[in-house]
């Protein structure tokens, strides 16, 4: 990490694994890559289907606050959540969307990257692993930690019966970032 810290927000709806994404990201950063991280989350009162968001601040220096006014990277996995949180994405930031779940907003001041996460997850047999496709993409695009770090954190935070498909989903997400030749500076 070059700039010291990066603020990342995931948003979608309950049942997509948004909170799990942030937990695994933070765990990989702290326990595998030796970085500092804080994670916060919120979700609607509905168990599934309501808006959900999680934020992770990752830094190679001390973190003084658990939340940021603006985020550097926003991952939108539903149209309504993206519309709600898009204003937090700083000018010059990066937006990552699954085009099957969220449409490309009119923001010429940010980099918009499309990841067909739901399509890829469906191809490997479980639509629910779309979150891990996004996480693999993010790992490859940012280089905050290695793919092995990510897999290690997944092994500590994902139930064993889901681990194999989630590791494959993350690998496929990383492949998309490699093929797009994407590099998100953090």
Buried (B, 14 or more C-beta within 10 A) or exposed (E): BEEEBBBBBBBBBBEBBBBBBBBBBBBBBBBBBEBBBBBBBEBBEEEEEBBBBBBBBBBBEEBEEEEBEEBBBBBBBBBBBBBBBBEBBBEEBBBBBBEBBBEEBEBEEBEBBBBBBBBBBBEBEBBBBBBBBBBBBBBBBBEBBBBEBBBBBBEEBBEEEBBEBBBBBBBBBBBBBEEBEBEBEB
